[in-house]
Structures are given as structure tokens and as C-alpha cells.
Amino acid sequence: MTTLRVGKPHKARSDKLTIYLLLLPSLLPVLLLSVFPLLRGIYLGFTDARAGRNVDVTFTGFENYKELLGDEMFWNSFKIGLIWALGVTVLQFVLALGLALLLNQQLRFRGVARVLSVVPWAMPPVVVGILWKLVYHPDAGLLNEFFHRIGADGLRANWLGDFSTALPAVIIVGVWAGMPQTTVVLLAGLQGVAPELHEAAAVDGASAWHRFRHVTLPALAPVIVAITSLDFIWNFNSFGLVYVLTAGGPGGKTMLPMLFAYEEAFRYGNYGYAAALGNVMVVIIVALLAIYLRRRLREAN
């Protein structure tokens, strides 16, 4: 009996050590590629780090953040980021809901349509950006060629190079690229709505609109909150797609916060200032996630 009592704690410690050793290969990439860069970025945000070899780095406290608060270009990029994130998220949701309702019907070749609807989601952002850059090309683009062929030359424009059309054009691409994932989530939610509810409402004389409003939407409410919240965070944190399309131009009209941080770091070499901007973005994203998780926990309870 005594041997067993001594052996059990030893075996438990041995089992824990084995678990940690098994987790180590998967934890190392996370620590090296996520946690360490995050901590390093937080530290650099409080320094005057600049590009170059053997450059002295001095701790400056909150100087970068004070400069950031008075930087008109930062606030302009923040405003553009909000317009981008809200515009893409709202349009994604509206169009994805309509497509999900259509794909939920008993249509011919429904399986093929569902596969085709997720094709943009399977394409890397760089490929999507290059594709749409060709569509928007002012001289040889498909969009301007279409307007020319229908005799509407007055609608032809330099879509990505004009101050008034650049941001709306980029938002359309963002909607096209991100709509499939929202569609898949909403379609999964629609398939979870019991058909009996629609049948009972139809028997009571409810029209298709009233069934959608009073049966479908309430049942989808948790899914809608979840996917729109996540879409907004993903869109606000976007970089690659807009960088390929416009690189923040023309004249900063599509300069999202992440693009602004990239420019400060890799074009002007202001690593400390760019890291401070990144830290502010991390705080904003964490705050948005906290609001989202709090709402989800309230719904669960």
C-alpha cells in the first residue's frame, strides 16, 4: 500500500511531463512566430527603433503614442479603416444572406452552385488582388471594355486611380473575396432552422416575408452576431488585398491602418513608431474581441 501511495504522485508527474513534451512541437511555432514577435513589437513601441545596422535603440516611454495621437495621417487611415470594415461587413452580410437563402432551396444543381460560391474564398488575397486589378485596368480592363461595348463610355473611369472611385472599388473587391465564408456560415445556420416552424407559420397564413422576419431571422440571430462581429474584426485588420490593389493610394484614399504601419516601418524605417501603431491596433482588436465574447457568453447563459 505504501509503495502505491508513493508511486501515484510520481506517475502523475511523469504523465504531465509526457503531455508537455508531446505539446512542445506544436507550441514552439506558436511561441516563435506569434508570441515572441508580439512581445517584441510591444517593446519596440516604447523605443525609437529605426532601420539600419548597429543603430542604438533608446527607450522613449510614451513618446510614440503621444506623436500618434497628433498624427493626422494616422487618424485619416483609422477613419478609412472604419469605412472599409463597415462597408465590406454590411455588404458581405446582405449579399451572403441572400445567397445562403437561395442555396438553401431545393434547386437543380444545388451542389455545383454551392461549390462555385466558395471559389473566391479559396483564392489567396494576392491572386484576388491581381485578378481585380486587371478587371479595373483603365485601358484594357474588363469593366471599362464592357461600358465601351454597350455605348456607355461616360461611365469609363480609372477605378483604382481616381480619388472618388478607389475606395468603393476596393470595397467591392473585399465583399467579393469575403462573401463566401459568410455565406457558408449563414447557410449552416439556415439548415439548423426546423422546417416545422416554417410549416406551422405557413398554416397560420404567414407570408414568405413574415416567415423570414419572424422565424428565420430570430433563429439566425446568434449566427448573425457571430459572423458579422468576426467579419468586422478581420476586415478592419486587412492588409494584403488592399496592398496589392492600390498600396494605399491614390493620395492615401485607401490607406488602411495596417498599410500605414507597414509604410512607416518598411518605407521610412520608423520601426518604433510603426510598432506603437501596431500596439494600438492590437488593443482595438482585443477590445472588439472582448465585446464579441461578452455578448456570446451572455447569449449562452
TASUL-V718825 format. One record per residue. N is the residue number from 1. OMEGA is omega in whole degrees, -180 to 180 (* if undefined). D_CENTER is the distance of its C-alpha to the mean C-alpha in Angstrom with 1 decimal. Layout:
BEGIN
N,OMEGA,D_CENTER / N,OMEGA,D_CENTER
END
This chain:
BEGIN
1,-180,58.9 / 2,180,58.5 / 3,-180,57.0 / 4,-179,54.4 / 5,179,53.4 / 6,-175,53.0 / 7,-176,51.2 / 8,177,48.5 / 9,179,46.7 / 10,179,47.1 / 11,179,45.5 / 12,178,42.6 / 13,179,42.0 / 14,178,42.2 / 15,179,39.7 / 16,179,37.2 / 17,178,37.7 / 18,179,37.2 / 19,-180,33.9 / 20,179,32.7 / 21,179,33.9 / 22,-180,32.1 / 23,-174,28.8 / 24,-180,29.3 / 25,179,28.2 / 26,180,24.8 / 27,-177,24.6 / 28,177,25.6 / 29,180,22.6 / 30,-180,20.4 / 31,-175,22.8 / 32,-173,23.3 / 33,-178,19.8 / 34,-174,17.8 / 35,-178,20.3 / 36,177,22.7 / 37,179,20.3 / 38,179,18.8 / 39,178,22.4 / 40,178,23.5 / 41,178,20.9 / 42,179,22.0 / 43,-178,25.6 / 44,180,25.2 / 45,179,23.7 / 46,-180,27.3 / 47,176,29.1 / 48,-176,30.1 / 49,179,28.9 / 50,179,29.2 / 51,178,29.1 / 52,180,32.4 / 53,177,34.7 / 54,177,36.8 / 55,180,35.3 / 56,178,36.1 / 57,-178,33.3 / 58,176,34.3 / 59,-176,32.9 / 60,180,32.3 / 61,-175,31.0 / 62,-178,28.9 / 63,179,29.9 / 64,-178,26.6 / 65,175,25.0 / 66,178,28.0 / 67,-179,27.5 / 68,-179,23.8 / 69,180,24.8 / 70,-178,27.2 / 71,-178,25.0 / 72,180,24.6 / 73,177,22.3 / 74,-178,19.8 / 75,176,20.0 / 76,178,19.7 / 77,178,16.5 / 78,178,15.3 / 79,178,16.5 / 80,178,14.9 / 81,178,11.5 / 82,178,12.2 / 83,179,13.6 / 84,-175,10.8 / 85,180,8.2 / 86,-179,11.1 / 87,-179,12.4 / 88,-177,9.6 / 89,-178,9.0 / 90,-179,12.8 / 91,176,13.7 / 92,-177,11.5 / 93,-177,13.1 / 94,-178,16.6 / 95,-180,16.8 / 96,178,15.3 / 97,177,17.9 / 98,180,20.6 / 99,179,20.0 / 100,177,19.8 / 101,179,23.1 / 102,-178,24.6 / 103,178,23.8 / 104,179,25.2 / 105,179,28.6 / 106,-177,31.4 / 107,174,31.0 / 108,-178,32.7 / 109,-179,30.7 / 110,180,27.9 / 111,179,26.9 / 112,180,26.6 / 113,179,24.5 / 114,178,22.0 / 115,-179,21.8 / 116,-177,21.5 / 117,-179,18.7 / 118,-180,16.3 / 119,179,17.5 / 120,-179,14.6 / 121,-178,12.2 / 122,-177,14.8 / 123,177,14.9 / 124,-180,13.5 / 125,-180,11.5 / 126,180,14.8 / 127,178,16.9 / 128,180,14.9 / 129,179,15.3 / 130,179,19.0 / 131,-177,19.6 / 132,175,18.6 / 133,176,20.3 / 134,178,23.4 / 135,-176,23.0 / 136,-175,22.8 / 137,-174,25.6 / 138,-177,28.2 / 139,-175,31.2 / 140,-178,30.5 / 141,-179,27.2 / 142,-177,27.3 / 143,179,26.3 / 144,177,29.2 / 145,178,31.5 / 146,179,30.9 / 147,179,31.8 / 148,-177,34.8 / 149,179,36.0 / 150,177,36.0 / 151,-180,37.8 / 152,-178,35.1 / 153,179,35.2 / 154,179,34.6 / 155,179,30.9 / 156,-178,30.4 / 157,171,28.3 / 158,-165,26.6 / 159,-179,23.2 / 160,-178,21.2 / 161,-179,24.2 / 162,-177,25.2 / 163,-174,24.1 / 164,-176,24.0 / 165,-174,22.0 / 166,-177,19.6 / 167,176,16.7 / 168,179,17.3 / 169,179,17.5 / 170,179,14.2 / 171,178,12.6 / 172,178,14.5 / 173,178,13.2 / 174,177,9.5 / 175,-179,10.9 / 176,-176,13.0 / 177,-174,10.6 / 178,-177,8.2 / 179,-178,11.2 / 180,-178,12.8 / 181,176,10.8 / 182,178,11.2 / 183,-179,14.7 / 184,-179,15.5 / 185,-180,14.7 / 186,178,16.7 / 187,176,19.4 / 188,177,19.9 / 189,179,20.3 / 190,-180,22.8 / 191,176,24.8 / 192,178,25.2 / 193,-177,27.0 / 194,179,30.7 / 195,-179,32.6 / 196,180,35.5 / 197,178,33.8 / 198,180,33.5 / 199,180,37.0 / 200,179,38.4 / 201,179,36.8 / 202,178,38.2 / 203,179,41.6 / 204,176,41.6 / 205,-180,41.1 / 206,178,37.5 / 207,179,36.1 / 208,179,32.9 / 209,-179,31.1 / 210,177,32.5 / 211,178,31.5 / 212,-175,27.9 / 213,-172,27.9 / 214,179,29.9 / 215,-174,29.2 / 216,-176,25.9 / 217,177,23.7 / 218,179,25.1 / 219,-179,24.7 / 220,-173,21.0 / 221,180,20.3 / 222,179,19.0 / 223,-180,16.7 / 224,179,15.5 / 225,-177,14.9 / 226,-173,13.0 / 227,179,10.6 / 228,177,10.1 / 229,180,9.7 / 230,178,7.0 / 231,-179,5.2 / 232,180,6.2 / 233,179,5.3 / 234,-178,1.6 / 235,180,3.4 / 236,-178,6.1 / 237,-173,5.7 / 238,179,5.7 / 239,-168,9.2 / 240,-176,10.8 / 241,-178,10.7 / 242,179,12.1 / 243,180,14.3 / 244,-176,16.0 / 245,-172,16.5 / 246,-175,17.9 / 247,178,17.5 / 248,-178,17.2 / 249,-6,20.4 / 250,177,22.6 / 251,179,23.9 / 252,-177,20.5 / 253,177,19.5 / 254,-178,16.0 / 255,176,15.9 / 256,-179,12.5 / 257,-180,13.2 / 258,175,12.0 / 259,178,14.2 / 260,178,16.9 / 261,178,16.9 / 262,179,17.2 / 263,-180,20.0 / 264,-176,21.8 / 265,-168,21.8 / 266,174,22.6 / 267,-177,24.3 / 268,176,26.3 / 269,179,26.5 / 270,-175,25.7 / 271,-179,24.2 / 272,180,25.1 / 273,179,23.7 / 274,178,20.4 / 275,177,20.3 / 276,177,21.0 / 277,178,18.2 / 278,179,15.8 / 279,177,17.6 / 280,179,17.1 / 281,178,13.3 / 282,179,13.6 / 283,180,15.9 / 284,-179,13.7 / 285,178,10.8 / 286,178,13.7 / 287,178,15.2 / 288,177,12.4 / 289,179,12.4 / 290,177,16.2 / 291,180,16.3 / 292,-178,14.3 / 293,178,16.6 / 294,179,19.6 / 295,179,19.2 / 296,180,18.8 / 297,176,21.9 / 298,179,23.8 / 299,-179,23.3 / 300,-180,24.4 / 301,*,27.5
END
